[in-house]
Amino acid sequence: HDILMPVTHYHQDWVPGGMGLTLIDAMDGLWLLGQYEEFYLAKQWVKTKLTFDVDALVSVFETTIRVLGGLLGAYTFDNDWNVLEKAVDLADRLLPSFRSKSGIPFTYVNLKTGAVSNNDWAPSSAILAEYGTPQLEFRYLSYLTNNFPYAWHRTRVMDIMEWYGTKSRCGCRVVHGC
């Protein structure tokens, strides 16, 4: 499952059947806390059960920082190529979100079909935190795989922010035209 609700003893899933969001997000913490048995159990689930071939829209931002970031963290501690392959599979499925006219990624992507969309309440807008934050994961994946396009898409987002952005009186960057 994706989100565990300990008080109600229930769960929520982002996609049908879930994609282990909480488990993957916690793997680096398990390692850092010395919970190696739990880490290896989680890694075994990732290797044998985790699939991204799901016909469902996911948040590019949340999936990047929690699932892709979690997989990269787990790989960093354990160097298991199977985990890195899962990260590459996920990143490849997130890349269609960058195919917008502006270069600013769409908010959602369907992991199976690559279909993209933005929020219904802001169909032609993007949220700065969502498109500006996930730099580290794609750049690190480029470093690990020697595959520059992962970093290129993120670098392009930063270039667009710089190009379109103007500084307000408070020093904040305001992006127009995206």
N, C-alpha and C positions, 0 to 999 in steps of 0.2 A: 504494500500500500504506500501511498505517498505522504499523507499527513496523518500523524497519530494524534489522537485526542485522549490523553490518559485520564482525565477527569470523568469523561462520559464512557470510556472504554469503547470508543468507536474510531472510525477512520474516514478519511476522504481520499478520493483518487482524482488526479488531474486527467488521467486517460483511463479508458476501460481496462480494468485489471491492475492499474497502477504501474509505476516504473521505479518504485523503491526510493522515492525522493528523500525521505528522512534517513533511510539507511545509507544511501550514497553520500549525502551531505555530512553524515556523522563519521564516515570512515577515517578521515585524517585525525579527528578527535580521539577515536578509539586507539589509534596508533600512539598518539602523543600521551595518552593516559596509561599506556602499557597494557591495554586490553587486546593483546595480540590474538587470542583465541577468537574473540568476537570479530576482530578485524578480518581474520582468515575465513570465518563463516560468512561474513558479508561479501568478501571478495569471491568466494565460491558461488554465491547467489548471482553476483554480477556476471561472472563468467558463464554460468549455465542457464540462467533464467532471464536476465535483462535483455529486452529487445526494444528497439526504437521504431520498429516497423508497425506503427500504430496510426490508424486513420483518425487523428484527432488534432485539434489546434492546441498549441502550448504557448505560453509566454516565452518569448525569446530571452528576455532579461532573466526571469526566474530560472529557466532551464539552463541558461549559461552559467549563472553564478552558483547554482546549487548542484546541478547534475554534472555539467561539464567540469566545473571547478572541483567538485567532489571526486570525480574520476581522476582528474589530474593530480589532486592531492594524494589519493591512494596510490597512484602510479609512482609518484615521487618518493614515497616511503618504501615501496616494495619492489619497484622495477619489473612488474609483471606485464609483459607485452600484450597479453589478452585484455588487460584493463585499458591500456593505451589504445588498442584497436577499438574498444567500445567508445572511447572519447573521440576518436577520429570519425567513427560512424555517426555519432551524435552531431559533431561539428559540421560534417558534410550535410546533414539534414537541416541544420540551422542556417546554412549559407544562403538559401533562396530568400531569406528575409532581407538580405542586403541588396536585392535587385529592385530597388526603387528608383524613380526618376531623380530624386535628390541625393541618393546614396545613404540617406538616413534609414536604418532598418525599420521594417514593419514591426508592429508589436507582437503579432502572432504568426506562427508557421505551423502547417500541418506536417507532422513528421514523416508521413507516408507519401503524400502527394506533392509536397512543397508549396501548396497553396498558401497565400499570405493574406493578412488583413490587419487593420488597426482597430482600436476601440470603437464601438458603435457610437459612443458619445463624442468622439473626436476623430472622425474617419480620415481627415486630412492633416492630422497633427501627430506629433510624437512627444513623448515625455523625456525630458533631458536625463533624468536619473536612469531611465531604461535604456537609452541608446548611448549614453556617455560613460556609464560605469563599467560594463564588461570588457575592459581592455586586456586585463592581465591574462585571462583564460585563453583567448585566441592568440595572443602574442607568445605565451608559454607553449601552446600547442605547436605553433610554427617552429619554435626553438627545438622542441623535442623531436619533431618529425622532419625538420629541414624542409618544410613546405610553406613557403612564404605567403601564399594567398590568404591563409588564416589571419596573419598579422596585417596584410595589406588592406583587407576590408575594415579592420578596426582603425588603422592609420588614416584611411580615407574618411571615416566618420569624424575623426579629430580635425583633419584638414578642413572638412566642410564646416564644422563648428567654428573654426578660426576664420574662414572665409566669409561666412554669412553673419557671424556674430558681431555684435557691437557691445562695448562696455557701457553699462548704465552708470548712473551717478554713484551707486553703491559699489561699483567694481564687478558686479555680476555680469556674466556673459549672457546676452539675449540673442537667440538664434531666430532669424526671420527667413521666410522663403523656403522652408523645408516642408 
